Amino acid sequence: MPNIDPGVEHKRTAVLVVHGIGSQRALETVRGVIRGIWWDSNNPADNGKRLWTHPERNREDIDLSVMTTNEVPGSKDARGVDFHELYWAHLMSETKAVAVLLWLYELCRKGPIMRHGLNGLWWGAAIFLCMMNLSFALLALKGVLLFSQTSAQNILIAPSLILFSSLVIGFFGALLKGYLRLGIWLAVLCVIGIGLGAGYFWLEFAVPGDRNKGLLDGAELITLVALPTLDALLGTYLVMGRRGLLAFALTLAISVIVCGIFVWVDQYWYPARPLFETVVKSWPWALNSSWSAPIAFGILSIYLAVNGAFLQPYLGDAARYFRGSPANVAVRRAIRKEAVDTLEGLHDSGQYDRIIVVAHSLGCVVSYDMLRAYFSRVSDDLPPITLLGQEFLDIDGARWQPEAIATRDEKRELRIKARQVIANIADVTVKQPLEQRKFKSWLVTDYVTLGSALSHAYFLMCDEDKRFPDLDGRQRLRKDFDRRVSEREFPTCPPKRLDQDGLLSFDNKKKKARQIHNGALFGLTRWTNIYFPIEQIFWGDAIGGPLGPIFGRHIVDIPVSTKLAGGADFFTHTAYWDVERKPDIYKAPHIVALREAGDFAESGSAIDIIDRGVDAPDKDAGA
């Protein structure tokens, strides 16, 4: 960083860029953001702008350089900007394939309750996972048949007898101990087992078959055809829950159609073959089908290819960040610590009186966690509200609520006054000589999210609230989100008013003073969310979306396009800073919105951008 006396008035602006998912290289995202938001050599308006790169002097990571600009055109105080990157990809390395698969199963257990327009993606993924379960079961059973040289009936009967014997022993043990309720349940299971066994052996005698002619008895035939499907059904219920069974039912319906096609093809190729023989060998998941093994290997090959090319290197990051296994918690904690330490370093450096956080994709979740964690850490030590001006009191006393639609005038009022409050905080903290600084500072004026994964917050960050069994899964997820907001775990924009507290402050009875509470974050920091609207799942951005209906209606949601004429391009999740998109290149709406949201010169574009915003309906957000 430049050698600036931290006590002088002249300060700089810091832009902290937080990259998204994938095998990101250090500084790759920040260089792209710089082209979009500051200096594009093909843009005539950027003539005269400059950029220099130098090592970060105040931190240990020499791989992450600071990129410094010359004076921002139009700025009132000859202000320069320093670009920093929060790089966390190295902490996510070596994501195991099984971790991604288990996370996908967990998401399927939540059911088709994704954001509006994306439930088709859930159904497609769930059906494919059910086909994988069928493939696993089929190939495993074929392997047992191949190496054991036994019949399919023995594969079924042997474990069934062990299970039945365990139930009988457990029943008598329960009677001896006097465990009547347990004994009744075990007795019922024993009766069911006896009934199934009787029916199975009856089928064997009712349809005896003829081994000499190669005709199988009814029990053997049913076992060959149905055993893989029954095993996969049980496995699907265990790993995907009741909602997985819905997808499994659709998978079976598709399998029936495929079976009909196989019957037609087989009869066309072998017209002399009896129809019954063709039918019993055409079920795609049957042990006696010539079609089954190629299908199973094909499905698993497709998954391995998709996993290697996309799931593991990209969704692997999300799987490790959101899935709460012990190993993942350690990784998530390391990422959050790195993030909070980075933000703390920018505040404590004394060089900045304004910080802008620009985040993309999963980086929006990382940065949201960073902001709420650091704000909670410093909120008790921020300057007294008596030093923060009338603007603070106006926001604190406002009657806004995050779920209520905000007018443009209300959004404008919050943005203008919040910016002044941050300036007031800077005046009594970082703009004071070192020896006179008594308080912590909060200097994040703007939070700009691009293609934010927070648009799926209900689905990815919440658990179903079991206290409301009469509600559907979507509503139970939202109840859990609301609980976290009311506990001030998830800050909203504007902050949620609780009890007799203000939007920003509460009466601290221990200190006998009114102070800023830890949920006040987005009453001070302006939140702008830029996204490409989704069309038909793959056009636009399926990850990004409006955030106002989830995190508060004072968020300015900006839908953009890569073309002035409008319309969605194919998969634009990584196009938010792409200045090469033709025909409009740097004039494209997504680039214009990014520059206005940053507003380095503080010309008012971060206020006027409200006119570009939309108030998305609740159905377009969250779950």
C-alpha positions in Angstrom: 0.0 0.0 0.0 1.1 3.6 -0.5 3.0 5.1 2.5 0.2 7.4 3.7 0.1 9.0 7.1 -3.1 7.4 8.6 -3.8 10.5 10.5 -4.2 12.9 7.6 -7.6 13.7 6.1 -6.9 12.6 2.6 -8.1 9.0 2.3 -8.5 6.4 -0.5 -11.3 4.0 -1.5 -10.7 0.3 -1.1 -12.5 -2.2 -3.3 -12.5 -5.7 -2.0 -13.4 -8.3 -4.7 -14.6 -11.7 -3.6 -14.5 -14.4 -6.3 -17.0 -17.2 -6.9 -16.9 -20.9 -7.3 -14.5 -22.9 -9.5 -10.8 -23.4 -9.8 -10.1 -19.7 -9.6 -6.6 -18.3 -10.1 -5.4 -15.5 -7.8 -6.3 -12.0 -9.2 -8.3 -13.5 -12.1 -11.6 -12.2 -10.9 -10.3 -8.8 -9.7 -8.7 -8.1 -13.1 -12.0 -8.8 -14.8 -13.9 -6.6 -12.4 -11.3 -3.8 -13.0 -12.0 -3.9 -16.7 -15.7 -3.7 -16.1 -15.8 -1.1 -13.4 -12.7 1.1 -14.0 -10.5 0.8 -17.0 -11.3 -0.8 -20.4 -8.7 0.1 -23.0 -11.4 0.0 -25.7 -13.6 2.5 -23.9 -12.9 6.1 -25.0 -14.3 7.3 -21.7 -11.4 5.5 -19.9 -8.6 7.4 -21.7 -6.3 8.9 -19.0 -7.1 6.2 -16.4 -4.1 4.3 -15.1 -3.5 1.2 -13.0 -0.4 0.0 -11.1 0.2 -3.3 -9.4 2.3 -3.6 -6.3 2.6 -6.1 -3.4 0.4 -6.0 -0.4 2.6 -4.5 2.3 0.5 -5.1 5.3 -0.2 -8.8 4.7 1.8 -12.0 4.4 0.3 -13.2 1.1 2.8 -12.0 -1.6 0.7 -13.7 -4.4 -2.1 -11.2 -4.0 -1.1 -7.8 -5.3 -2.9 -4.5 -4.8 -4.0 -2.7 -7.9 -3.9 1.0 -7.5 -5.5 3.7 -9.7 -4.7 7.2 -10.5 -7.1 10.0 -9.6 -10.7 9.2 -10.1 -12.1 11.6 -12.8 -14.7 13.8 -11.3 -13.9 13.0 -7.6 -14.0 16.0 -5.3 -10.9 15.1 -3.3 -8.5 13.7 -6.0 -9.3 10.3 -4.7 -7.6 7.1 -5.8 -8.8 3.5 -5.5 -7.0 0.4 -4.3 -8.4 -3.0 -5.6 -7.9 -6.0 -3.2 -9.0 -9.6 -3.7 -10.3 -11.9 -1.0 -8.9 -15.2 -2.4 -10.3 -18.3 -0.8 -10.1 -21.0 -3.6 -6.9 -22.5 -2.2 -8.8 -23.4 1.0 -11.4 -25.3 -1.0 -9.0 -27.7 -2.8 -9.3 -31.4 -2.9 -13.1 -31.6 -2.7 -14.0 -35.3 -2.9 -16.5 -36.6 -5.4 -18.5 -38.4 -2.8 -18.9 -35.1 -0.9 -20.5 -33.6 -4.0 -22.8 -36.6 -4.4 -23.9 -36.6 -0.8 -24.7 -32.8 -1.0 -26.8 -33.4 -4.1 -28.7 -36.1 -2.2 -29.3 -33.6 0.6 -30.7 -31.0 -1.8 -33.0 -33.6 -3.3 -34.3 -34.4 0.2 -35.6 -30.8 0.4 -37.8 -31.4 -2.6 -38.7 -29.2 -5.7 -38.9 -25.9 -3.7 -36.2 -23.9 -5.5 -36.6 -20.4 -6.9 -39.4 -19.8 -9.4 -38.4 -21.2 -12.8 -35.8 -23.6 -11.5 -37.9 -26.5 -10.1 -37.5 -28.3 -13.5 -33.7 -28.4 -12.7 -34.5 -30.2 -9.4 -36.7 -32.7 -11.1 -34.1 -33.4 -13.8 -31.3 -33.8 -11.3 -33.4 -36.0 -9.0 -34.5 -38.3 -11.8 -30.9 -38.7 -12.9 -29.8 -39.5 -9.4 -32.6 -42.1 -9.2 -31.2 -43.6 -12.4 -27.8 -43.7 -10.8 -29.2 -45.5 -7.8 -30.8 -48.1 -10.1 -27.5 -48.4 -11.9 -25.5 -48.9 -8.7 -28.0 -51.6 -7.5 -28.0 -53.4 -10.9 -24.3 -53.5 -11.3 -23.7 -54.6 -7.7 -26.2 -57.4 -8.0 -24.8 -58.5 -11.4 -21.3 -58.6 -9.7 -22.6 -60.8 -6.9 -24.2 -63.2 -9.5 -21.1 -63.3 -11.5 -18.6 -64.0 -8.7 -20.9 -66.2 -6.5 -22.2 -68.4 -9.3 -25.5 -68.6 -7.5 -29.1 -67.8 -8.4 -30.9 -64.5 -7.9 -33.2 -66.2 -5.4 -30.3 -67.0 -3.1 -29.2 -63.4 -3.2 -32.7 -62.4 -2.0 -33.5 -65.3 0.4 -30.2 -65.4 2.3 -30.3 -61.8 3.7 -34.1 -62.1 4.1 -33.7 -65.1 6.4 -31.0 -63.3 8.4 -33.3 -60.3 8.8 -36.3 -62.4 9.7 -34.3 -64.4 12.3 -33.2 -61.1 13.9 -36.8 -59.9 14.2 -37.9 -63.2 15.8 -35.0 -63.1 18.3 -35.7 -59.5 19.0 -39.4 -60.3 19.6 -38.8 -63.0 22.1 -36.1 -60.8 23.8 -38.6 -57.9 24.1 -41.1 -60.3 25.7 -38.6 -61.5 28.2 -37.7 -58.0 29.2 -41.3 -56.9 29.3 -40.9 -54.3 26.5 -44.5 -54.6 25.2 -44.5 -51.7 22.8 -41.3 -52.9 21.1 -42.6 -56.4 21.1 -45.8 -55.4 19.3 -43.8 -53.6 16.6 -41.5 -56.6 16.1 -44.5 -58.9 16.0 -46.1 -56.9 13.3 -42.9 -57.0 11.3 -42.6 -60.7 11.8 -46.2 -61.2 10.5 -45.4 -59.0 7.4 -42.3 -61.1 6.8 -44.2 -64.4 7.1 -46.8 -63.1 4.6 -44.2 -61.9 2.1 -42.3 -65.2 2.4 -45.5 -67.2 1.9 -46.4 -65.2 -1.1 -43.0 -65.6 -2.6 -42.9 -69.4 -2.2 -46.5 -69.7 -3.4 -45.4 -67.9 -6.6 -42.6 -70.5 -7.0 -45.1 -73.4 -6.9 -47.9 -71.6 -8.9 -45.5 -71.0 -11.8 -43.1 -73.9 -11.5 -41.1 -73.4 -14.7 -39.0 -76.1 -16.3 -35.2 -76.1 -15.8 -34.7 -78.6 -18.6 -36.3 -76.3 -21.1 -34.7 -73.2 -19.6 -38.0 -71.9 -18.2 -37.6 -70.1 -14.9 -40.2 -70.4 -12.1 -42.2 -67.4 -11.1 -40.2 -66.5 -8.0 -36.9 -66.6 -9.8 -38.2 -64.6 -12.7 -39.7 -61.9 -10.5 -36.4 -61.7 -8.5 -34.4 -61.3 -11.7 -36.6 -58.5 -13.0 -37.6 -56.7 -9.8 -34.7 -57.1 -7.3 -32.5 -54.3 -8.5 -35.5 -51.9 -8.6 -36.5 -52.8 -5.1 -32.9 -52.3 -3.8 -32.7 -49.0 -5.6 -36.1 -48.0 -4.1 -34.9 -48.7 -0.6 -31.6 -46.8 -1.3 -33.4 -43.8 -2.7 -35.6 -43.5 0.3 -32.6 -43.7 2.6 -30.5 -41.0 0.8 -33.2 -38.8 -0.8 -36.1 -39.2 1.6 -39.8 -39.1 0.8 -39.4 -36.5 -1.9 -36.9 -38.7 -3.6 -39.6 -41.3 -3.9 -41.6 -38.9 -6.1 -38.6 -38.6 -8.4 -38.2 -42.4 -8.3 -41.8 -42.9 -9.4 -41.2 -40.6 -12.4 -38.0 -42.6 -13.1 -40.1 -45.8 -13.2 -42.6 -44.2 -15.5 -39.8 -43.2 -17.9 -38.4 -46.8 -17.6 -41.8 -48.2 -18.7 -41.6 -46.1 -21.8 -38.0 -47.2 -22.5 -39.1 -50.8 -21.9 -41.8 -50.4 -24.5 -39.2 -49.1 -27.0 -36.9 -52.1 -26.2 -39.8 -54.5 -26.8 -40.6 -53.0 -30.2 -36.9 -53.0 -31.2 -36.4 -56.6 -30.1 -39.5 -57.8 -32.0 -38.4 -55.9 -35.0 -34.9 -57.5 -34.9 -36.1 -60.9 -33.9 -39.7 -61.4 -35.1 -39.6 -65.2 -34.3 -38.9 -64.6 -30.6 -41.9 -65.1 -28.3 -43.4 -61.8 -27.1 -43.5 -63.0 -23.5 -39.7 -63.7 -23.6 -39.1 -60.3 -25.1 -41.1 -58.5 -22.5 -39.5 -60.2 -19.4 -36.0 -59.3 -20.7 -36.8 -55.7 -21.7 -37.1 -54.1 -18.3 -34.1 -51.7 -18.3 -33.1 -52.6 -14.7 -33.6 -56.4 -14.8 -30.7 -58.8 -14.1 -31.7 -60.9 -17.1 -31.9 -58.0 -19.6 -29.2 -57.6 -22.2 -29.9 -53.9 -22.2 -29.4 -53.2 -18.5 -25.6 -53.3 -18.1 -24.9 -50.9 -21.0 -27.6 -48.5 -19.7 -26.1 -48.6 -16.2 -22.5 -48.1 -17.4 -23.7 -45.3 -19.7 -25.5 -43.4 -16.9 -22.5 -43.8 -14.6 -20.1 -42.7 -17.3 -22.2 -39.6 -17.9 -22.1 -38.7 -14.2 -18.4 -39.2 -14.0 -17.9 -36.9 -17.0 -20.2 -34.2 -15.6 -18.6 -34.6 -12.2 -15.1 -34.2 -13.6 -15.9 -31.3 -15.9 -18.4 -29.3 -13.7 -19.7 -30.8 -10.4 -16.4 -31.4 -8.6 -14.5 -28.2 -9.7 -17.5 -25.9 -9.4 -20.3 -27.3 -7.3 -17.7 -28.9 -5.1 -17.0 -25.5 -3.5 -20.7 -25.0 -2.7 -21.0 -28.6 -1.4 -18.1 -28.0 1.1 -19.3 -24.5 2.1 -23.0 -25.4 2.7 -22.9 -29.0 3.8 -22.4 -29.2 7.6 -20.1 -32.2 7.9 -17.2 -31.8 10.4 -14.5 -31.6 7.7 -16.5 -29.0 5.8 -17.1 -26.9 9.0 -13.3 -26.6 9.4 -12.9 -25.4 5.8 -15.8 -22.9 6.1 -14.3 -21.6 9.4 -10.9 -21.1 7.7 -12.5 -19.2 4.8 -14.6 -17.0 7.1 -11.5 -16.2 9.3 -9.5 -15.3 6.2 -12.4 -13.1 5.1 -12.9 -11.3 8.4 -9.1 -10.8 8.9 -8.9 -9.2 5.4 -11.8 -6.8 6.1 -10.3 -6.0 9.5 -7.0 -5.2 7.9 -8.6 -2.7 5.5 -10.4 -1.0 8.4 -7.3 -0.9 10.6 -4.9 0.3 8.0 -5.9 3.9 8.4 -5.6 4.5 4.6 -9.3 4.3 3.7 -12.5 6.1 4.6 -14.6 4.1 2.1 -14.7 0.4 1.4 -16.7 -1.2 -1.4 -17.3 -5.0 -1.4 -17.9 -6.5 -4.9 -18.8 -10.2 -4.8 -19.7 -12.8 -7.4 -21.6 -16.1 -7.2 -20.7 -18.2 -4.0 -18.4 -15.3 -3.1 -21.6 -13.4 -2.2 -22.4 -15.9 0.5 -18.7 -15.8 1.7 -18.8 -12.0 1.7 -22.2 -11.8 3.4 -20.8 -14.1 6.2 -17.7 -11.8 6.3 -19.7 -8.6 6.7 -22.1 -9.9 9.3 -19.3 -11.5 11.3 -17.1 -8.4 11.3 -19.9 -6.0 12.0 -21.0 -8.1 15.0 -17.4 -8.0 16.2 -17.1 -4.2 16.1 -20.7 -3.1 16.7 -20.2 -2.7 20.5 -17.1 -0.5 19.9 -18.5 1.8 17.2 -18.7 5.5 18.1 -21.6 6.6 20.3 -24.7 7.5 18.4 -24.5 11.0 19.7 -21.5 11.5 17.4 -23.2 10.1 14.2 -25.5 13.0 13.3 -29.2 13.5 12.6 -29.0 11.0 9.7 -28.4 8.2 12.1 -31.4 9.2 14.2 -33.6 9.5 11.1 -32.7 5.9 10.0 -33.0 4.6 13.5 -36.5 5.9 13.9 -37.8 5.0 10.5 -40.7 2.6 10.3 -39.3 0.6 7.4 -39.4 -3.2 7.5 -37.5 -5.6 5.2 -40.7 -7.4 4.0 -42.6 -4.2 3.1 -42.3 -2.9 -0.4 -40.2 0.3 -0.3 -40.9 3.3 -2.5 -38.1 4.8 -4.6 -38.1 7.8 -2.3 -37.6 5.6 0.7 -34.7 3.7 -0.9 -33.2 7.0 -1.9 -33.5 8.4 1.6 -31.8 5.4 3.2 -29.0 5.5 0.7 -28.2 9.1 1.1 -28.4 9.1 4.8 -26.5 5.8 5.2 -23.7 7.2 3.2 -23.5 10.3 5.4 -23.5 8.1 8.6 -20.5 6.2 7.2 -18.8 9.6 6.6 -19.6 10.6 10.1 -18.1 7.4 11.5 -14.9 8.1 9.4 -14.7 11.6 10.7 -14.5 10.5 14.4 -12.3 7.4 13.7 -9.9 7.0 10.8 -9.7 10.7 10.1 -8.5 11.4 13.6 -4.8 11.2 14.6 -3.9 7.7 15.8 -3.5 8.8 19.5 -7.0 10.3 19.5 -8.9 7.2 18.1 -11.1 5.8 20.7 -13.6 3.7 18.6 -13.7 1.1 16.0 -14.8 2.1 12.5 -17.3 0.7 10.0 -16.4 2.0 6.5 -18.3 -0.4 4.1 -20.4 2.1 2.1 -21.5 -0.3 -0.6 -22.1 -4.0 -1.1 -22.4 -5.0 -4.8 -23.5 -8.6 -5.5 -23.2 -10.1 -9.0 -25.0 -13.3 -9.9 -25.5 -13.9 -6.2 -26.1 -17.4 -4.8 -27.9 -15.7 -2.0 -30.9 -15.8 -4.3 -31.2 -19.4 -3.2 -30.8 -18.6 0.5 -33.9 -20.5 1.7 -32.9 -23.6 -0.2 -29.1 -23.5 0.6 -28.8 -21.8 4.0 -31.9 -23.0 5.9 -33.4 -26.1 7.4 -37.0 -27.0 7.5 -38.6 -25.7 10.7 -40.2 -28.9 12.1 -42.4 -26.8 14.5 -44.8 -26.3 11.6 -45.8 -29.8 10.3 -48.9 -28.5 8.5 -46.8 -26.3 6.2 -45.2 -27.4 3.0 -41.4 -27.7 2.7 -41.1 -24.3 1.1 -42.9 -22.5 3.9 -40.9 -24.4 6.6 -37.7 -23.2 5.0 -38.9 -19.7 5.1 -40.0 -20.0 8.7 -36.4 -21.0 9.5 -35.1 -18.0 7.6 -37.5 -15.7 9.5 -36.3 -17.2 12.8 -32.7 -16.5 11.9 -33.6 -12.9 11.0 -35.5 -12.4 14.3 -32.4 -13.7 16.2 -30.2 -11.2 14.1 -28.2 -14.1 12.7 -29.1 -12.9 9.1 -29.1 -9.1 8.7 -31.5 -7.6 6.3 -31.8 -4.4 4.3 -33.3 -2.5 6.0 -32.7 -4.1 9.4 -35.5 -5.9 11.1 -37.2 -3.9 13.8 -37.5 -6.0 17.0 -39.5 -5.1 20.1 -38.7 -1.6 21.2 -35.4 -1.4 19.4 -34.7 1.0 16.6 -33.6 0.0 13.1 -30.0 0.6 14.2 -29.8 0.8 17.9 -31.0 -0.6 21.2 -30.9 0.3 24.9 -28.0 -1.5 26.5 -29.1 -1.8 30.1 -25.7 -3.0 31.2 -23.9 0.1 29.8 -27.0 2.3 30.5 -26.6 3.7 27.0 -28.1 3.3 23.6 -25.8 1.7 21.1 -25.7 0.1 17.7 -26.9 -3.5 17.6 -25.4 -6.2 15.4 -28.3 -6.4 13.0 -27.9 -2.8 11.9 -25.4 -3.7 9.1 -27.5 -2.9 6.1 -29.0 0.2 7.6 -25.5 1.6 7.1 -24.3 -0.2 4.1 -26.0 0.2 0.7 -26.8 -3.1 -1.1 -27.0 -3.3 -4.9 -27.7 -6.6 -6.5 -27.1 -7.1 -10.3 -28.3 -10.2 -12.0 -29.2 -11.6 -15.4 -32.8 -12.8 -15.4 -33.2 -16.5 -16.1 -35.0 -17.8 -19.2 -35.7 -21.5 -19.7 -33.1 -22.5 -17.1 -30.0 -22.2 -19.3 -30.4 -18.7 -20.7 -29.5 -15.9 -18.4 -28.1 -16.8 -14.9 -29.7 -19.6 -12.9 -27.6 -18.8 -9.9 -28.2 -15.1 -9.6 -31.6 -13.5 -9.1 -33.5 -10.8 -7.1 -32.7 -10.6 -3.4 -35.2 -7.9 -2.3 -38.0 -10.5 -1.5 -35.5 -12.4 0.7 -33.1 -10.0 2.4 -35.2 -6.8 2.4 -37.0 -4.5 0.0 -34.4 -1.7 0.3 -31.9 -3.8 -1.7 -31.8 -2.3 -5.2 -32.3 -5.3 -7.6 -31.0 -4.5 -11.1 -31.9 -6.9 -13.9 -29.5 -6.5 -16.8 -28.7 -7.9 -20.2 -25.5 -8.1 -22.3 -27.3 -6.2 -25.1 -28.9 -2.8 -25.2 -31.7 -4.5 -27.2 -32.4 -6.8 -24.2 -32.8 -10.5 -24.1 -30.9 -13.3 -22.5 -27.7 -15.0 -23.8 -26.8 -18.6 -23.0 -25.3 -19.0 -19.5 -24.2 -15.6 -18.5 -23.2 -16.3 -14.9 -19.6 -15.3 -15.6 -20.4 -12.3 -17.9 -21.0 -9.6 -15.3 -17.7 -7.8 -16.1 -17.3 -9.0 -19.7 -16.6 -6.0 -21.8 -16.1 -8.0 -25.0 -19.7 -9.0 -25.5 -20.9 -7.9 -28.9 -22.5 -5.8 -30.3 -22.6 -3.3 -27.4 -19.3 -4.2 -25.5 -18.6 -1.5 -22.9 -22.0 0.2 -23.5 -23.9 -3.0 -22.5 -26.4 -2.6 -19.6 -24.5 -5.0 -17.3 -21.3 -2.9 -17.6 -23.1 0.4 -17.1 -24.9 -0.9 -14.0 -21.6 -2.2 -12.5 -20.0 1.2 -12.9 -23.0 3.1 -11.5 -23.1 0.8 -8.5 -19.5 1.5 -7.7 -19.7 5.2 -8.2 -16.0 5.9 -7.4 -16.4 9.6 -7.9 -19.5 9.7 -5.7 -21.4 11.6 -8.4 -24.7 10.2 -7.3 -25.0 7.3 -9.7 -25.2 4.9 -6.7 -28.3 6.8 -5.7 -29.8 7.3 -9.2 -29.4 3.5 -9.9 -32.6 3.1 -7.9 -34.5 4.1 -11.0 -33.1 1.0 -12.8 -34.3 -1.3 -10.0 -37.3 -3.6 -9.9 -39.4 -4.9 -7.0 -39.5 -8.6 -7.8 -42.5 -10.7 -6.5 -41.9 -13.2 -3.7 -42.3 -16.1 -6.1 -39.2 -15.1 -8.0 -36.9 -15.4 -4.9 -35.6 -17.9 -2.4 -37.5 -21.2 -2.4 
